[in-house]
């Protein structure tokens, strides 16, 4: 029997890891694949790091105390793989200012950073990783942002960013807000600000806050300069006539909000219904609300779009062969954008995962007409954290094949 080696990997809840047993047999192709996956997991285990810091925020002069836990594998056991942990202290302009190399003892480390007088108020990051973790990339590093303030200053400042299109020109607006330590707005206060890009002062102005203690700064970037590391520096006097300097990182480039679409299993398959997830991200890197419609090339509406939470949502779509689809979107500020959906593929599989009950997971495999006609077998493998928990061949002979993963048993229907 010809077996199509379709490898379907699921992220499942850890509570069902031990619920399915699998015993390899030497000549079975499914067993060989499972054994190869297990060998990969054993040969290249994934380390993870978590730092437990003593406080959520700090003041100048404090000492940041932390304890680190280095774990490995799907069971999160304390790691014996690496001998040292690198811990970096980073400014909000992404400049590395201090770095520690700490010995790992029984999978744990302890360390500290002193916030001496040469530090400034603002946001900072702590990043931690082992040399082994660098093989997997920075997305596996521990990375935490926190605030450092001053005990002597009675000014609290924060920044928000908004994207707007004015006269067909892209403009990033920084909204700065100032209050005292009791939450009262610092209204009509004189502030000097500078926009600093690539360590060069690009603009300097003196202005005043409004009745709410807010200040709006429009940042134009017609030359499309790289805003990585750029920031706004503000200078204001507190009630004690002390000069307070605040730096706010410019967290976004002057580009329109980013919209991404994620069809189930990665592709839109002709004739197969699937959910299409989407994520709308604003210029500040956070989710932004959108709504709109999906139309085909003849402008016929086929689905509606609206975010549910943090710029995310999903909709159902049954694409047709030879057709293309576009999302016509409207943002919160009234601006619009048309975004093309991924191209429709004629042949392929769609895998959907549902949890109708707390103790079970339903997996549905949809397939295109040509694949159904061939009545092929595929190899279905479920993993969690790199550990194989269920594996079976599945015959694809109808439009939708369901697999139940339950605590007591699993079945193909």
C-alpha positions in Angstrom: 0.0 0.0 0.0 1.3 3.4 -1.0 1.6 5.7 2.1 1.6 9.4 1.7 3.9 10.6 4.5 1.9 13.6 5.6 3.3 14.6 9.0 0.7 16.6 11.0 2.1 18.1 14.2 -0.2 19.3 16.9 0.4 21.4 20.0 -1.7 19.6 22.6 -2.3 20.1 26.3 0.4 18.5 28.5 -2.3 16.8 30.6 -2.8 14.2 27.8 0.9 13.4 27.2 0.8 10.1 29.0 -2.6 9.0 27.8 -1.6 7.4 24.5 1.0 4.6 24.3 2.9 3.8 21.2 5.1 0.7 20.7 7.5 0.8 17.7 7.9 -2.0 15.3 11.0 -2.3 13.2 9.6 -2.3 9.6 6.5 -0.1 9.9 7.1 3.3 8.1 5.1 5.1 10.8 7.2 3.6 13.5 10.4 4.6 11.7 9.1 8.2 11.4 8.2 8.3 15.1 11.6 6.9 16.0 13.4 9.5 13.8 11.4 12.3 15.5 12.3 11.0 18.9 15.9 10.7 18.0 15.9 14.4 16.9 14.3 15.4 20.2 16.9 13.4 22.1 19.8 14.7 20.1 18.8 18.4 20.0 16.8 19.0 23.2 15.4 22.5 23.7 16.5 24.5 26.8 14.4 27.2 28.3 15.1 29.9 30.8 12.9 31.8 33.3 14.2 34.6 35.5 12.3 35.3 38.7 12.9 39.0 39.6 12.4 40.3 43.1 10.1 43.3 42.0 8.0 44.2 39.0 9.6 47.7 38.8 12.6 49.6 40.3 13.9 53.0 41.4 17.3 54.5 40.7 19.7 53.2 43.3 18.0 49.8 43.7 19.6 46.4 43.2 17.8 44.0 40.8 17.9 40.6 42.4 16.9 37.6 40.3 17.0 33.8 40.3 17.1 31.8 37.1 15.7 28.4 36.3 17.1 26.5 33.2 14.9 23.6 32.1 15.1 21.1 29.3 12.7 18.9 27.3 8.9 18.5 27.3 8.8 17.7 31.1 10.7 21.0 32.0 13.3 19.2 34.0 16.2 21.2 35.4 18.9 21.2 32.7 22.4 19.7 33.0 23.3 20.5 29.4 24.7 24.1 29.8 27.3 25.2 32.2 26.7 29.0 32.2 23.9 31.5 31.6 24.3 34.8 29.8 22.2 37.7 31.2 22.1 41.0 29.4 20.9 44.4 30.7 19.6 46.5 27.7 18.3 50.1 27.4 15.1 51.0 25.7 17.2 52.1 22.7 18.4 48.4 22.5 21.9 49.3 23.7 23.6 46.6 25.7 25.0 48.3 28.9 25.9 45.3 31.1 26.3 41.6 30.7 26.8 38.7 33.2 28.0 35.2 32.6 26.7 33.1 35.6 27.6 29.5 36.4 24.6 27.1 36.3 24.4 24.9 39.4 21.8 22.2 39.5 19.8 24.0 36.7 19.7 27.3 38.6 21.5 30.6 38.8 21.4 33.7 41.0 22.6 37.2 40.1 22.0 41.0 40.4 22.3 44.3 38.6 23.0 47.5 40.5 21.1 50.6 39.3 23.8 53.1 40.0 23.6 56.9 39.5 24.7 56.8 35.9 21.4 55.2 34.9 18.4 57.2 33.7 14.7 56.7 34.3 12.9 54.8 31.7 12.2 51.3 30.4 14.9 48.6 30.4 15.1 44.9 29.3 16.7 41.8 30.8 17.5 39.1 28.3 18.8 35.6 29.4 20.0 32.6 27.3 22.5 29.8 27.2 24.9 29.2 24.3 22.9 26.1 23.3 19.7 28.2 23.0 21.4 30.4 20.4 21.0 27.5 18.0 17.3 27.9 18.1 17.2 31.7 17.8 16.4 34.7 19.9 12.7 33.9 20.0 13.5 31.2 22.6 15.4 33.6 24.9 13.9 35.0 28.1 13.2 38.7 27.5 11.4 41.0 30.0 10.8 44.7 29.9 10.4 46.7 33.2 10.4 50.3 34.4 13.0 52.2 36.4 11.9 55.4 38.0 13.1 57.9 40.5 12.2 58.3 44.2 13.0 62.0 44.1 10.8 63.0 41.1 7.1 63.6 41.5 6.4 63.3 37.7 4.9 60.3 36.1 5.2 60.2 32.3 3.9 57.7 29.7 3.8 57.5 25.9 1.3 56.1 23.4 1.6 56.0 19.6 -1.0 56.4 16.9 -0.9 56.0 13.1 -2.7 58.5 10.9 -2.8 59.5 7.3 -2.9 63.3 6.8 -3.1 64.7 3.3 -2.0 61.3 1.9 1.1 61.5 4.1 2.1 58.9 6.7 2.4 60.4 10.1 3.3 58.8 13.4 1.8 60.7 16.4 3.4 60.3 19.8 1.0 61.1 22.6 2.9 61.9 25.8 1.1 62.3 29.1 2.4 63.9 32.3 0.9 63.6 35.8 2.2 64.0 39.3 2.6 61.0 41.7 -1.0 61.5 42.8 -2.4 61.2 39.3 -3.2 64.9 38.8 -2.6 66.2 35.2 0.4 68.6 34.7 -1.6 71.1 32.6 -0.1 74.0 30.8 3.5 73.0 31.7 6.4 74.0 29.4 8.2 71.1 27.9 11.2 71.0 25.5 11.5 68.0 23.3 14.0 66.6 20.8 13.5 63.9 18.2 16.7 61.8 18.0 17.3 59.4 15.1 20.6 57.5 14.7 22.1 59.6 17.6 21.4 62.8 15.7 19.0 65.5 16.9 16.5 65.9 14.0 14.1 68.4 15.6 13.9 70.5 18.7 10.9 72.4 20.0 9.4 74.0 23.1 5.7 73.7 23.7 3.1 73.2 26.5 0.9 70.3 27.7 -2.8 70.7 27.3 -5.5 70.6 30.1 -5.1 66.9 30.5 -1.3 67.0 30.8 -0.9 65.6 27.3 1.4 66.6 24.4 1.1 65.4 20.9 4.2 65.2 18.7 3.8 64.4 14.9 6.8 62.5 13.5 7.1 62.6 9.7 9.6 60.3 8.0 9.5 61.2 4.3 13.0 60.0 3.8 12.1 56.6 5.3 15.0 56.7 7.8 15.6 53.6 9.9 13.8 54.4 13.2 15.4 51.5 15.1 16.8 53.0 18.3 15.2 56.4 17.7 13.6 58.2 20.6 12.0 61.4 21.9 13.8 63.2 24.7 11.7 65.6 26.8 12.9 68.1 29.4 10.5 69.4 32.1 10.8 70.8 35.6 9.1 69.2 38.6 7.5 70.9 41.6 10.9 71.1 43.2 12.4 73.0 40.2 14.5 69.9 39.3 15.1 69.3 35.6 13.6 65.9 34.7 14.7 64.2 31.5 12.5 61.5 30.0 13.4 59.4 27.0 10.6 57.7 25.0 11.6 55.1 22.4 9.9 55.5 19.0 8.5 52.0 18.8 7.2 52.0 15.3 8.3 52.8 11.8 6.1 55.0 9.6 4.3 52.2 7.8 0.6 51.3 7.8 -0.6 48.8 10.2 0.4 45.2 9.4 -2.3 42.7 8.5 -1.5 39.0 8.3 -3.8 36.1 7.3 -3.2 32.5 8.5 -5.3 29.8 6.7 -5.6 26.5 8.6 -2.7 24.3 7.7 -1.0 27.1 5.9 -2.8 27.2 2.5 -6.3 27.9 1.1 -7.3 24.7 -0.6 -9.9 24.8 -3.5 -13.2 23.3 -2.5 -12.2 22.8 1.2 -13.8 24.9 3.9 -11.4 26.2 6.5 -11.0 28.8 9.2 -8.7 31.8 8.3 -7.2 33.5 11.3 -5.9 37.0 11.1 -3.8 39.4 13.1 -3.9 43.2 12.8 -0.9 45.0 14.3 -0.6 48.7 14.8 2.5 50.8 14.5 3.2 50.4 18.2 3.5 46.6 17.8 0.2 45.9 19.6 -3.1 44.6 18.2 -5.4 47.1 16.6 -9.2 46.7 15.8 -10.3 46.3 12.2 -13.5 45.3 10.4 -14.3 44.7 6.8 -15.3 42.2 4.1 -13.7 39.5 2.0 -14.6 39.7 -1.7 -13.6 37.6 -4.8 -12.3 39.0 -8.0 -15.8 39.9 -9.2 -16.3 41.9 -6.0 -18.8 39.5 -4.6 -18.8 39.3 -0.8 -17.9 35.9 0.7 -17.1 36.7 4.3 -17.1 39.4 6.9 -14.1 40.3 9.1 -14.1 41.9 12.6 -11.5 41.6 15.4 -12.4 39.8 18.5 -9.5 40.5 20.8 -6.1 42.2 20.6 -6.4 42.6 16.8 -7.1 38.9 16.3 -10.1 37.0 14.8 -11.1 34.4 12.2 -13.6 33.7 9.6 -14.8 30.8 7.5 -14.0 30.5 3.8 -14.6 27.9 1.1 -12.3 29.0 -1.7 -12.9 28.1 -5.3 -10.3 27.1 -7.9 -9.2 29.9 -10.2 -10.5 32.7 -7.9 -8.6 35.3 -5.9 -9.7 36.9 -2.7 -9.2 40.4 -1.2 -9.9 41.8 2.3 -11.3 45.3 2.3 -10.5 46.7 5.7 -11.4 49.7 7.8 -9.2 50.9 10.8 -10.4 52.6 14.0 -9.3 56.0 12.6 -11.4 55.6 9.5 -8.5 54.8 7.1 -9.0 51.9 4.7 -6.7 49.3 3.1 -7.2 46.4 0.7 -5.1 43.3 1.4 -4.8 40.2 -0.9 -5.4 36.9 0.8 -3.0 34.0 0.0 -3.4 32.3 -3.4 -5.7 29.4 -3.6 -4.0 26.0 -4.1 -5.7 23.3 -6.1 -4.6 20.2 -4.1 -3.8 19.7 -0.5 -5.0 19.0 3.0 -6.7 21.2 5.7 -6.3 20.2 9.3 -8.6 21.7 11.9 -8.3 21.3 15.7 -11.3 21.8 18.0 -11.9 21.2 21.7 -15.6 20.5 22.3 -14.9 18.9 25.7 -12.4 19.5 28.4 -11.1 15.9 28.2 -10.9 15.5 24.5 -9.6 17.1 21.3 -11.2 16.7 17.8 -9.0 16.8 14.8 -10.6 17.0 11.3 -8.6 16.4 8.1 -10.2 17.9 4.9 -8.8 17.1 1.5 -9.2 18.2 -2.1 -11.2 16.1 -4.6 -8.2 14.5 -6.3 -6.7 13.3 -3.0 -10.1 11.8 -1.9 -10.4 10.0 -5.2 -7.0 8.4 -4.7 -8.1 7.1 -1.2 -4.6 7.6 0.1 -3.3 6.8 3.6 -1.5 9.5 5.5 0.5 9.3 8.7 -1.0 11.2 11.6 1.3 12.2 14.5 0.4 14.3 17.5 3.2 15.8 19.6 3.5 18.2 22.5 6.7 19.9 23.4 8.5 17.6 21.0 7.1 14.4 22.6 5.1 12.0 20.5 1.8 11.1 22.2 -0.2 9.6 19.4 0.5 8.1 16.0 -1.6 6.2 13.5 -2.2 5.8 9.7 -5.4 7.4 8.5 -7.2 6.7 5.2 -8.4 9.8 3.4 -11.4 8.6 1.4 -14.0 11.3 2.1 -14.3 15.1 2.4 -13.7 15.2 6.1 -12.0 12.6 8.3 -12.2 13.1 12.1 -9.9 11.8 14.8 -10.9 12.0 18.5 -8.1 12.2 21.0 -9.6 11.3 24.4 -8.3 10.5 27.8 -9.3 6.9 27.7 -9.1 6.1 24.0 -8.6 7.5 20.6 -10.5 6.7 17.4 -10.7 7.6 13.7 -14.2 8.2 12.4 
